[in-house]
Amino acid sequence: MKSRFQADADFSAEIIDGLIRKEPTIDFQTADEANLRGLKDDKVLLISAQQNRILVSHDRKTMPKHFAKFIQQKRKSRSFIIAQNVSIKTAIETLLLIWVASEHEEWQNLVVDLPFK
């Protein structure tokens, strides 16, 4: 199954828009579409997991800690963290490569810093 993405409330709309322009069939839900604004990280993780989506965030400070707690509770989740200083072009190309070259199940219970180093 192809990966489906979920942006958290602070994720760049420019990255989402650019990715969808480049690949219109990609399933990338915004935080507003999922009603995530104002929710705590653990609730955002829960909603993205319930919808079987990979959470995409810029939050390197708190999201990895919440993710670790989430999967310790025997829950399944997937998360990509993209630093704020990564160019929009690089973020788009990285997410597109993941979408094209991998399957959703490969990312289970992983929090991954992107782009790969």
MISEMI-668306 format. One line per field, with one value per atom (N, C-alpha, C): residue in three letters; residue number from 1; x, y, z. Coordinates in Angstrom, 2 decimals, decimal comma, padded with zeros to 5 digits. Atoms other than C-alpha are relative to their C-alpha. Example, Ala and Ser with C-alpha at 12.3 -4.5 7.8 and 13.67 -1.06 7.14 Angstrom:
2
rest <- [ala;ala;ala;ser;ser;ser]
nr <- [1;1;1;2;2;2]
c1 <- [000,89;012,30;000,90;-000,82;013,67;-000,77]
c2 <- [-001,19;-004,50;001,20;-001,19;-001,06;001,09]
c3 <- [000,00;007,80;000,00;-000,06;007,14;000,73]
//
This chain:
117
rest <- [met;met;met;lys;lys;lys;ser;ser;ser;arg;arg;arg;phe;phe;phe;gln;gln;gln;ala;ala;ala;asp;asp;asp;ala;ala;ala;asp;asp;asp;phe;phe;phe;ser;ser;ser;ala;ala;ala;glu;glu;glu;ile;ile;ile;ile;ile;ile;asp;asp;asp;gly;gly;gly;leu;leu;leu;ile;ile;ile;arg;arg;arg;lys;lys;lys;glu;glu;glu;pro;pro;pro;thr;thr;thr;ile;ile;ile;asp;asp;asp;phe;phe;phe;gln;gln;gln;thr;thr;thr;ala;ala;ala;asp;asp;asp;glu;glu;glu;ala;ala;ala;asn;asn;asn;leu;leu;leu;arg;arg;arg;gly;gly;gly;leu;leu;leu;lys;lys;lys;asp;asp;asp;asp;asp;asp;lys;lys;lys;val;val;val;leu;leu;leu;leu;leu;leu;ile;ile;ile;ser;ser;ser;ala;ala;ala;gln;gln;gln;gln;gln;gln;asn;asn;asn;arg;arg;arg;ile;ile;ile;leu;leu;leu;val;val;val;ser;ser;ser;his;his;his;asp;asp;asp;arg;arg;arg;lys;lys;lys;thr;thr;thr;met;met;met;pro;pro;pro;lys;lys;lys;his;his;his;phe;phe;phe;ala;ala;ala;lys;lys;lys;phe;phe;phe;ile;ile;ile;gln;gln;gln;gln;gln;gln;lys;lys;lys;arg;arg;arg;lys;lys;lys;ser;ser;ser;arg;arg;arg;ser;ser;ser;phe;phe;phe;ile;ile;ile;ile;ile;ile;ala;ala;ala;gln;gln;gln;asn;asn;asn;val;val;val;ser;ser;ser;ile;ile;ile;lys;lys;lys;thr;thr;thr;ala;ala;ala;ile;ile;ile;glu;glu;glu;thr;thr;thr;leu;leu;leu;leu;leu;leu;leu;leu;leu;ile;ile;ile;trp;trp;trp;val;val;val;ala;ala;ala;ser;ser;ser;glu;glu;glu;his;his;his;glu;glu;glu;glu;glu;glu;trp;trp;trp;gln;gln;gln;asn;asn;asn;leu;leu;leu;val;val;val;val;val;val;asp;asp;asp;leu;leu;leu;pro;pro;pro;phe;phe;phe;lys;lys;lys]
nr <- [1;1;1;2;2;2;3;3;3;4;4;4;5;5;5;6;6;6;7;7;7;8;8;8;9;9;9;10;10;10;11;11;11;12;12;12;13;13;13;14;14;14;15;15;15;16;16;16;17;17;17;18;18;18;19;19;19;20;20;20;21;21;21;22;22;22;23;23;23;24;24;24;25;25;25;26;26;26;27;27;27;28;28;28;29;29;29;30;30;30;31;31;31;32;32;32;33;33;33;34;34;34;35;35;35;36;36;36;37;37;37;38;38;38;39;39;39;40;40;40;41;41;41;42;42;42;43;43;43;44;44;44;45;45;45;46;46;46;47;47;47;48;48;48;49;49;49;50;50;50;51;51;51;52;52;52;53;53;53;54;54;54;55;55;55;56;56;56;57;57;57;58;58;58;59;59;59;60;60;60;61;61;61;62;62;62;63;63;63;64;64;64;65;65;65;66;66;66;67;67;67;68;68;68;69;69;69;70;70;70;71;71;71;72;72;72;73;73;73;74;74;74;75;75;75;76;76;76;77;77;77;78;78;78;79;79;79;80;80;80;81;81;81;82;82;82;83;83;83;84;84;84;85;85;85;86;86;86;87;87;87;88;88;88;89;89;89;90;90;90;91;91;91;92;92;92;93;93;93;94;94;94;95;95;95;96;96;96;97;97;97;98;98;98;99;99;99;100;100;100;101;101;101;102;102;102;103;103;103;104;104;104;105;105;105;106;106;106;107;107;107;108;108;108;109;109;109;110;110;110;111;111;111;112;112;112;113;113;113;114;114;114;115;115;115;116;116;116;117;117;117]
c1 <- [000,85;000,00;000,89;-000,72;001,23;-000,21;000,09;001,95;-001,02;000,92;-000,67;000,55;-000,64;000,53;-001,01;000,79;-000,87;000,94;-000,79;000,57;-000,49;000,44;000,58;-000,27;000,48;-000,59;001,07;-001,06;002,80;000,77;-000,73;003,85;-000,24;000,02;004,62;-001,03;001,00;001,69;000,67;-000,72;004,20;000,52;-000,49;005,66;-001,16;001,17;002,22;-000,48;000,48;001,09;000,95;-000,98;004,32;000,02;000,00;004,21;-001,24;001,24;000,59;000,03;-000,14;001,38;000,88;-000,91;004,22;-000,61;000,64;002,17;-001,43;001,38;-001,60;-000,70;000,68;-002,49;000,45;-000,48;-000,59;-001,07;001,00;-002,79;000,71;-000,66;-001,57;-001,05;001,05;-004,10;000,62;-000,49;-003,58;-000,55;000,47;-004,00;-001,43;001,36;-007,11;-001,02;000,91;-008,68;-000,29;000,16;-008,16;-000,40;000,38;-009,16;001,02;-001,06;-005,79;000,45;-000,47;-005,25;-000,40;000,24;-004,90;000,09;-000,10;-004,52;001,44;-001,32;-001,62;000,60;-000,72;001,02;-000,52;000,46;-000,25;-001,34;001,29;-003,75;000,20;-000,31;-002,31;000,55;-000,53;-000,35;-001,12;001,10;-003,47;-000,88;000,86;-005,57;000,69;-000,71;-002,91;000,14;-000,08;-002,47;-001,34;001,33;-006,22;-000,36;000,27;-006,34;001,07;-001,07;-003,27;000,80;-000,78;-001,27;001,35;-001,30;002,35;-000,10;000,01;002,50;001,28;-001,15;004,78;000,01;-000,10;006,05;001,36;-001,28;008,77;000,48;-000,25;008,73;001,01;-001,08;012,09;000,15;-000,19;011,85;-000,86;000,89;008,81;-000,61;000,69;007,33;000,70;-000,63;009,99;-000,26;000,29;009,41;-001,42;001,40;005,65;-000,17;000,06;006,13;000,49;-000,55;008,30;-000,99;001,01;005,67;-001,18;001,15;002,95;000,23;-000,23;004,56;000,33;-000,21;005,56;-001,33;001,34;001,81;-000,56;000,37;001,75;-000,89;000,73;000,29;000,92;-000,78;001,39;-000,10;-000,02;002,46;001,21;-001,09;004,76;000,13;-000,17;006,30;001,28;-001,16;008,64;000,17;-000,32;010,37;000,90;-000,77;011,62;000,39;-000,50;013,79;-000,53;000,50;012,56;000,95;-000,97;015,79;000,23;-000,09;015,42;-000,77;000,67;014,57;-001,32;001,29;011,04;000,21;-000,28;012,43;000,51;-000,56;014,44;-001,07;001,07;011,46;-000,97;000,92;009,19;000,62;-000,66;011,70;000,17;-000,18;012,35;-001,32;001,30;008,67;-000,50;000,40;008,01;000,77;-000,81;010,88;-000,52;000,54;009,51;-001,31;001,32;006,02;000,14;-000,18;007,26;000,72;-000,92;009,92;-000,22;000,20;008,50;-001,48;001,37;005,40;-000,26;000,42;003,51;000,46;-000,31;004,15;001,47;-001,43;007,92;000,34;-000,29;007,67;-000,63;000,71;005,72;000,91;-000,66;006,79;001,38;-001,23;009,55;-000,27;-000,02;010,18;001,31;-001,13;012,53;000,28;-000,42;014,50;000,25;-000,17;014,33;000,62;-000,38;016,08;001,01;-000,93;018,17;001,40;-001,39;021,75;000,96]
c2 <- [-001,18;000,00;001,24;-001,26;003,49;000,75;-000,80;005,77;001,11;-001,14;008,26;000,88;-000,93;011,37;000,87;-000,91;013,54;001,10;-001,13;017,00;000,37;-000,56;018,32;001,49;-001,38;021,87;000,99;-000,94;023,51;-000,37;000,44;021,67;000,97;-000,96;023,79;-000,32;000,14;024,25;000,04;-000,08;025,08;-001,37;001,35;021,58;-000,87;000,80;019,96;000,39;-000,48;022,12;-000,40;000,34;021,55;-001,49;001,45;017,80;-000,44;000,35;017,56;000,51;-000,48;019,71;-000,96;000,91;017,34;-001,39;001,32;014,18;000,11;-000,24;014,85;-001,18;001,17;011,29;-000,30;000,25;011,47;000,41;-000,25;011,37;000,68;-000,79;014,16;000,90;-000,74;015,43;001,11;-001,11;018,83;-000,11;-000,02;019,49;000,53;-000,56;021,56;-001,02;001,03;018,73;-001,06;001,02;016,41;000,60;-000,71;019,03;-000,22;000,22;018,77;001,26;-001,25;022,43;000,05;-000,14;022,94;-001,29;001,28;019,24;-000,25;000,37;017,88;-001,09;000,95;015,73;-001,42;001,39;012,47;-000,24;000,12;013,10;000,05;-000,07;014,05;-001,34;001,33;010,78;-001,04;000,95;008,85;000,11;-000,20;010,37;-000,46;000,44;009,81;-001,52;001,47;006,20;-000,64;000,54;005,57;000,07;-000,15;006,81;-000,67;000,72;004,73;000,93;-000,99;007,78;000,20;-000,39;008,81;001,46;-001,38;011,93;000,69;-000,78;014,57;001,31;-001,14;017,30;000,68;-000,69;019,91;-000,06;-000,05;019,34;-001,04;000,89;017,79;000,03;-000,17;019,00;-000,94;000,80;017,19;-001,22;001,10;014,89;-001,35;001,32;012,12;-000,60;000,51;011,86;-000,53;000,44;011,62;-001,27;001,18;009,10;-001,23;001,13;006,88;-000,49;000,38;006,94;-000,69;000,54;006,21;-001,47;001,39;003,04;-000,91;000,82;001,88;-000,51;000,43;001,60;-001,04;001,06;-001,12;000,52;-000,58;001,24;000,06;-000,09;001,40;001,40;-001,34;004,66;000,15;-000,33;006,22;001,52;-001,45;009,67;000,40;-000,61;011,75;001,39;-001,33;014,80;000,67;-000,77;017,39;001,32;-001,22;020,18;001,23;-001,25;023,74;000,56;-000,60;024,64;-000,80;000,77;021,96;000,77;-000,74;023,56;-000,68;000,53;023,15;-001,03;000,92;021,50;-001,35;001,23;018,95;-000,80;000,67;018,16;-000,68;000,56;017,63;-001,21;001,10;015,43;-001,22;001,11;013,34;-000,73;000,63;012,73;-000,72;000,65;011,95;-001,30;001,21;009,45;-001,11;000,97;007,73;-000,57;000,42;007,60;-000,95;000,80;006,16;-001,32;001,13;003,74;-000,90;000,85;002,25;-000,27;000,34;000,73;000,51;-000,58;002,14;-000,85;000,90;-000,92;000,05;-000,06;-000,41;001,00;-001,09;002,64;-000,21;000,23;001,04;000,15;-000,27;002,22;000,63;-000,75;004,40;001,49;-001,45;008,07;000,30;-000,15;009,17;001,48;-001,34;012,38;000,06;-000,17;013,60;001,37;001,05;014,09;-000,94;000,99;010,98;000,56;-000,50;011,65;-001,11]
c3 <- [000,00;000,00;000,00;000,05;-000,83;001,31;-001,23;002,10;-000,16;-000,10;003,15;001,11;-000,92;004,94;000,74;-000,83;007,72;000,51;-000,51;008,41;001,39;-001,27;011,94;-000,21;000,14;012,63;-000,45;000,35;012,11;-001,26;001,18;008,97;-001,16;001,10;005,90;-001,08;001,06;003,56;-001,37;001,28;000,80;-000,42;000,32;001,04;-000,46;000,38;000,91;-001,39;001,30;-002,01;-001,13;001,02;-003,94;-000,31;000,19;-003,39;-000,78;000,71;-004,55;-001,45;001,38;-007,61;-000,81;000,69;-008,47;-000,21;000,08;-007,78;000,52;-000,42;-007,72;000,66;-000,58;-006,69;001,44;-001,36;-003,39;001,01;-001,04;-000,29;001,17;-001,05;002,03;000,64;-000,72;004,55;000,85;-000,81;006,13;001,43;-001,39;009,84;000,07;000,00;009,08;-000,48;000,50;007,08;001,06;-001,05;010,06;001,35;-001,24;012,68;001,12;-000,98;014,46;000,73;-000,63;015,34;001,47;-001,43;019,06;000,79;-000,70;019,86;000,45;-000,50;021,90;-000,89;000,86;020,22;000,11;-000,16;021,71;-000,70;000,68;020,33;-001,53;001,43;016,90;-000,47;000,33;016,88;-000,05;-000,05;017,84;-001,24;001,17;015,06;-001,28;001,22;012,41;-000,03;-000,05;013,59;-000,31;000,26;013,57;-001,48;001,43;009,98;-000,87;000,68;009,10;-000,92;000,73;008,02;000,67;-000,54;008,45;000,39;-000,47;010,57;-000,46;000,46;009,04;000,77;-000,91;011,32;-000,15;-000,12;011,77;001,45;-001,44;015,55;000,46;-000,46;016,44;001,51;-001,44;020,02;000,83;-000,86;021,42;-000,68;000,66;018,77;000,18;-000,19;019,00;001,39;-001,35;022,78;000,10;-000,02;022,34;-000,83;000,85;019,54;000,77;-000,77;021,78;001,05;-001,00;024,54;-000,66;000,73;022,00;-000,37;000,42;020,64;001,19;-001,20;024,14;000,54;-000,42;024,74;-000,96;000,95;022,04;-001,13;001,13;019,46;-001,19;001,23;015,86;-000,57;000,56;014,33;-000,91;000,90;011,76;000,01;-000,02;011,77;-000,71;000,63;009,64;000,58;-000,51;011,08;-001,02;000,97;008,59;000,64;-000,63;009,97;-000,73;000,58;009,41;-001,05;000,91;007,62;-001,28;001,24;004,93;-001,07;001,07;001,61;-000,39;000,44;000,30;-001,10;001,11;-002,84;000,53;-000,55;-000,83;000,75;-000,74;001,43;-000,97;001,00;-001,58;-000,68;000,69;-003,40;000,91;-000,94;-000,27;000,24;-000,22;000,45;-001,24;001,25;-003,20;-000,22;000,13;-003,28;000,93;-000,95;-000,17;-000,53;000,49;-001,68;-001,20;001,21;-004,99;000,29;-000,11;-003,74;001,21;-001,18;-000,55;000,22;-000,38;000,95;001,42;-001,28;003,91;001,20;-001,10;006,09;000,41;-000,30;005,89;001,10;-000,92;008,17;001,38;-001,26;011,04;001,21;-001,28;014,49;-000,15;000,21;013,07;000,02;000,15;013,59;-000,72;000,89;010,82;-000,25;000,35;010,40;-001,50;001,44;006,82;-000,27;000,93;004,55;000,63;-000,52;005,09;-000,04;-000,05;006,09;-000,32]
//
